[in-house]
């Protein structure tokens, strides 16, 4: 499955690969504490966030209130994590 932002596909594939190895070789064997993929996930999530913000910037030119609303929702979701 591709990323929501096409420019993030390589980062997503790299994270997915790491996660699948960790899940099968560590998690399923009881090692719940290791987190070897956290940096990859952070990089991927940052890429997606930037990709979405760039999309909202172009929407802002057409419909500023709608774009601002979408950005505020995105920020709120990020703060809730």
Secondary structure in CASP SS format (residue, H / E / C, confidence):
PFRMAT SS
TARGET T0000
AUTHOR 0000-0000-0000
METHOD secondary structure of the structure
MODEL  1
X C 1.00
X C 1.00
X C 1.00
X C 1.00
X C 1.00
X H 1.00
X H 1.00
X H 1.00
X H 1.00
X H 1.00
X H 1.00
X H 1.00
X H 1.00
X H 1.00
X H 1.00
X H 1.00
X H 1.00
X H 1.00
X H 1.00
X H 1.00
X H 1.00
X H 1.00
X H 1.00
X H 1.00
X H 1.00
X C 1.00
X H 1.00
X H 1.00
X H 1.00
X C 1.00
X C 1.00
X C 1.00
X C 1.00
X C 1.00
X C 1.00
X C 1.00
X C 1.00
X H 1.00
X H 1.00
X H 1.00
X H 1.00
X H 1.00
X H 1.00
X H 1.00
X H 1.00
X H 1.00
X H 1.00
X H 1.00
X H 1.00
X H 1.00
X H 1.00
X H 1.00
X H 1.00
X H 1.00
X H 1.00
X H 1.00
X H 1.00
X H 1.00
X H 1.00
X H 1.00
X H 1.00
X H 1.00
X C 1.00
X H 1.00
X H 1.00
X H 1.00
X H 1.00
X H 1.00
X H 1.00
X H 1.00
X H 1.00
X H 1.00
X H 1.00
X H 1.00
X H 1.00
X H 1.00
X H 1.00
X H 1.00
X H 1.00
X H 1.00
X C 1.00
END
